[in-house]
Amino acid sequence: MAKEHAFTKGIPFVISGPSGCGKGTIVKALLEKYPERFALSVSATTRKKREGEKDGVQYYFISKEEFERRIAVGDILEYTTYSNEYYGTPKTQVYAHTEMGRSVILEIEVEGAMHVRELLPEAFLIFVLPPNAETLEARLRGRGTNTEEDIQRRLARAKEEIKMLPYYDYVIVNEDGGAAAAADEIAEILSAEQKRVCRQKEIAANFFLA
Ligand code: 5GP
């Protein structure tokens, strides 16, 4: 087991990518494989639960009124509307984990990512691409829980979201069945980010102390 040192600091980071790129599966793989390194920021949303989803696990499922109340009292770090529903990051989700040395995953869309860039300058941003457009559409249809209208809306949004790729720090391609490999790539990115000198300024200052 490696000695605990400053390089193990937790860092908040964003994972974005079009609906159907497989972000959810990658996040699950990350949390299962590296539970001591990663934690998930659980967002609040007004959208309906999909089959198999649990309140407080994938999202906090709340009403529009409750969401608007939380915005008004300043409990939401950033939020957006997507497919006519609210999605937002509760403030408490971010720092509770980084203080424990875990890096917090914000699985959010591009507009929210740009807000995070401003609000949390220490965060880094990862974009997940599906291998190609056909695979993206097949994955959205394969879910079986979205209506045709919703699928079309998500495809149109995917085109817009991919235009935002240049504003991200890292891009990874999620092949079919590639979630475990993508999770390993993200763990490598985190290791490199933790070693950036700009995050470790106190090392030189403290080297001969203590
Ligand atoms: P889905 O309905 O497929 O779970 O999520 C739709 C989109 O909303 C995804 O791109 C997801 O990353 C994004 N999203 C989920 N939670 C948040 C959030 O807290 N803030 C923002 N800005 N986007 C979110």
Residues whose N, C-alpha, C, O or C-beta is under 5 A from the ligand:
A	BS01	5GP	G17 S19 S43 A44 E78 Y79 T80 Y82 Y87 G88 T89 E107 I108 E109 G112
